[in-house]
Amino acid sequence: MLKLSVVVPVFNEAKTIEEVINRIRKADLPGLEKEIIIVDDLSTDGTREKLSIMDGQKNIKVLCHQKNRGKGAALRTAFKEITGDYVLIQDADLEYDPQEYMLLLSPLLEGRADVVYGSRFMGSFAHRVLFFWHYVGNRLLTLLSNMFTNLNLTDMETCYKAFRADILKKITLKEDRFGFEPEFTAKIAKLDLRIYEVGIGYYGRTYKEGKKISWKDGVRAVWCILKYNLLG
């Protein structure tokens, strides 16, 4: 049976981590085994204590960083542990719904795609109305990325990316923080891959509710787009 590796980078998500993992467990994936690999990036709010209870439970592995290194570093740690045929990235907040996994996985399982992005800007699913300038920033970063990759993505910065696990053997990832998104996109664009996009829902949160990305990450994203498309 084919297996899906769900990788979950975590930093200070004590309020949501248990619900997220429960939703991943309940996600209906016909014909697929499932493993959940969680990497805690030195949380200080009680997240790590909650994860210690989950570690070793059926199909769950918890790994812990001893230094806060960022989302990209947490993903690299998780990628080293995967045993699945496919990989799906899941943030530890409640902005993305695991019940939509099959939307992303269907093109892969049907043999039509190698990589699938879940777009917050296409489709008819529910979207929470939030920050205008975040929306503008996301669209500009996606546009800039597309100009260099010659892809026509609508949401390069999305968390939801699903792909064949063997692709990780063909690229070397370096970014520690949110620069993972443009770096990954630039590097897969240079391979002979079939890249798809599907519409997903988006249940965004405010900074008071725990959102972490900032304008500094946007500046870094621009640098990453230029660096990894022009210099490799």
C-alpha angles and dihedrals in degrees: 000000000000118000134215120210111207110198119200121190110200135194123163098335100137091137095056111021097091093049092046092052091046090053092049090051091051095047108120110233110170112208095007134106114214135215125182119210114189124189118194111206096208098292116195101189101077096277093118092054091053091048092051088064091052096047111108095017115131111303093350127118122180122199124186131208115215090209130040104253107158141253096294092052091048090052092050089052090051094046090060090061103046120119098176132107091231133034128211125185117221124183116222095237126078097254093106126047120226089206085077095060094108090058088064098036100048096077089049096047092046090055094242099110141038096191129023127193121200107224122210089194102059135055132037102276124125118280126186112233109236140130119015095196092050087055091050092047093050092050093048093048091048091049092050091047091049091051090061101035096040089226123133099220119156097201116028092162096058119128093218109088121149123184147153109283094228090067088076088067090060099054136050114218120205111164116109102194135029090317084090090087099060092035093054091045093050093049098047089046088064092057126078094254136145106236121193136182129209130186117252138178121257125207100184126189135213127244089258087057092052109276109158111182115104141185089269089064088053091055090048090049090057090051091048092050090054096040101048097039097045103030102025 
